[in-house]
Amino acid sequence: MLESPAGSASVTALFVGPTPSKPMQSVGEVVAVAEHGLEGDRKFRREGRPARKDGPDREVTLIEAEAVEAVNRDGIELDAIESRRNILTRGVALNPLVGREFRVGPVLLRGIRLCDPCDHLEKLTRPGVCKALADRGGLRAQVLEGGVIRVGDPVAAADRRPDA
């Protein structure tokens, strides 16, 4: 399900952001905590956050390296870290993972919904980014089983069915 013809799907970069507006930071590994998200990231779920900003669809975001490359080919200069997504993948189509469980290294995630670009992203980057990322802005996911995600980890089908 998650393999590309050129090889296995994998994590090519990891990013966390301490606040909604400060630049993201590249890391070699990150701890994913079930029902909370990624340690050190602005979206890590904590008590006291407004409910609209604290749902399971805000725990982790993923984006395809191929989507970032396509945006650049389309004439909008964008570095993967500027996408403000947590996990950069290669070799996997993320849009079909909405409603499905999958693994990133040892971590079990559930795709919740597409991660459409927003005005905030365009304010932090440059004009045209929202339009360029339409339908390829990535995936919002929930952490079902935690663990450490590392650059180079495989992205693979879950070893159990979502409804099991």
C-alpha positions as CSV (number, residue, x, y, z in Angstrom):
1,M,0.0,0.0,0.0
2,L,2.7,2.5,0.9
3,E,5.5,1.6,-1.4
4,S,6.8,3.5,-4.3
5,P,8.2,1.9,-7.4
6,A,11.6,3.3,-6.6
7,G,11.7,1.9,-3.1
8,S,10.2,2.1,0.3
9,A,8.3,5.1,1.6
10,S,10.3,6.9,4.3
11,V,10.8,9.9,6.5
12,T,13.2,12.3,5.0
13,A,13.1,15.1,7.6
14,L,11.5,16.0,10.9
15,F,10.5,19.5,12.1
16,V,9.1,20.9,15.3
17,G,8.1,24.4,16.1
18,P,8.1,25.8,19.6
19,T,5.4,28.5,18.9
20,P,2.9,29.2,16.1
21,S,5.0,31.9,14.6
22,K,8.6,31.1,15.3
23,P,10.6,29.2,12.6
24,M,10.4,25.4,12.7
25,Q,13.5,23.5,13.8
26,S,14.9,20.4,12.0
27,V,15.5,17.5,14.3
28,G,16.9,14.0,13.7
29,E,14.3,12.3,15.9
30,V,11.2,13.2,17.9
31,V,9.2,11.5,20.6
32,A,5.5,11.0,19.6
33,V,3.2,10.6,22.6
34,A,-0.2,8.9,22.2
35,E,-3.1,11.4,22.3
36,H,-0.7,14.4,22.7
37,G,1.5,14.7,19.6
38,L,5.2,15.4,19.3
39,E,7.2,16.6,22.2
40,G,8.6,20.0,21.7
41,D,6.1,21.0,19.1
42,R,3.6,23.9,19.4
43,K,0.7,21.5,18.8
44,F,1.6,19.1,21.6
45,R,-1.8,18.7,23.4
46,R,-1.9,20.0,26.9
47,E,-4.6,20.8,29.4
48,G,-5.9,24.3,29.3
49,R,-5.7,24.8,25.6
50,P,-8.8,25.9,23.8
51,A,-10.8,22.9,22.5
52,R,-10.8,24.2,18.9
53,K,-7.0,24.1,19.0
54,D,-6.6,20.9,20.9
55,G,-8.2,18.1,18.8
56,P,-6.6,14.8,17.7
57,D,-6.3,16.3,14.2
58,R,-3.7,18.7,15.4
59,E,-1.2,16.2,16.9
60,V,1.0,15.6,13.9
61,T,1.2,16.9,10.3
62,L,2.9,15.2,7.4
63,I,3.8,16.5,3.9
64,E,5.2,14.7,0.8
65,A,8.7,15.8,-0.4
66,E,7.2,15.4,-3.9
67,A,4.6,18.0,-3.1
68,V,7.2,20.5,-2.0
69,E,9.2,19.8,-5.2
70,A,6.1,20.3,-7.3
71,V,5.5,23.7,-5.7
72,N,9.0,24.7,-6.6
73,R,8.6,23.5,-10.2
74,D,5.4,25.6,-10.3
75,G,7.5,28.7,-9.5
76,I,6.8,29.2,-5.8
77,E,10.0,28.9,-3.9
78,L,9.4,26.9,-0.7
79,D,11.7,24.9,1.5
80,A,10.2,21.9,3.2
81,I,10.8,23.4,6.7
82,E,8.7,26.4,5.6
83,S,5.7,24.2,5.1
84,R,5.4,24.1,8.9
85,R,4.5,20.3,8.7
86,N,6.2,17.9,11.2
87,I,7.1,15.0,9.0
88,L,8.5,15.1,5.5
89,T,8.0,11.8,3.6
90,R,9.1,10.5,0.3
91,G,7.4,7.7,-1.7
92,V,4.0,7.7,-0.2
93,A,0.8,9.4,-1.3
94,L,-0.7,11.0,1.9
95,N,-4.1,12.1,0.8
96,P,-5.5,8.5,0.6
97,L,-4.5,7.9,4.2
98,V,-7.4,10.0,5.6
99,G,-9.3,7.6,7.8
100,R,-6.6,4.9,7.7
101,E,-4.0,3.7,10.2
102,F,-0.3,3.6,9.2
103,R,3.1,3.4,10.9
104,V,5.9,5.9,10.8
105,G,8.8,3.9,12.3
106,P,7.4,2.3,15.4
107,V,4.6,4.9,15.8
108,L,1.0,4.2,14.9
109,L,-0.9,7.1,13.4
110,R,-4.4,7.6,12.1
111,G,-4.9,10.0,9.2
112,I,-7.6,12.4,10.3
113,R,-8.0,15.0,7.5
114,L,-6.1,16.8,4.9
115,C,-3.8,19.6,6.1
116,D,-5.0,22.5,3.8
117,P,-2.7,25.5,3.7
118,C,-3.9,28.6,5.6
119,D,-3.5,32.3,5.5
120,H,-1.1,32.1,8.5
121,L,1.3,29.9,6.5
122,E,1.3,32.4,3.6
123,K,1.9,35.3,6.1
124,L,5.0,33.4,7.4
125,T,6.3,32.6,3.9
126,R,5.3,34.4,0.7
127,P,2.4,35.2,-1.5
128,G,1.1,32.2,-3.6
129,V,2.0,29.5,-1.1
130,C,-1.6,28.7,-0.2
131,K,-2.7,28.3,-3.9
132,A,0.5,26.3,-4.7
133,L,-0.2,23.8,-1.8
134,A,-3.9,23.4,-2.6
135,D,-4.7,19.7,-2.6
136,R,-1.1,18.8,-1.7
137,G,-0.7,20.5,1.7
138,G,-0.3,17.3,3.6
139,L,-2.1,15.2,6.2
140,R,-3.2,15.8,9.8
141,A,-2.8,12.7,11.9
142,Q,-3.4,11.4,15.5
143,V,-0.9,9.5,17.5
144,L,-2.4,6.1,18.5
145,E,0.7,4.4,19.8
146,G,3.8,6.5,20.7
147,G,7.5,6.0,20.2
148,V,10.5,7.7,18.7
149,I,10.4,8.7,15.0
150,R,13.7,9.1,13.3
151,V,14.8,10.5,9.9
152,G,15.0,7.4,7.6
153,D,12.2,5.5,9.3
154,P,9.9,3.6,7.0
155,V,6.3,4.7,6.4
156,A,4.2,1.5,6.1
157,A,0.7,0.1,6.4
158,A,-0.4,-0.6,9.9
159,D,-0.2,-4.2,10.9
160,R,-3.8,-4.2,12.2
161,R,-7.0,-2.9,10.6
162,P,-8.4,0.5,11.8
163,D,-11.7,-1.1,12.9
164,A,-10.1,-4.1,14.8
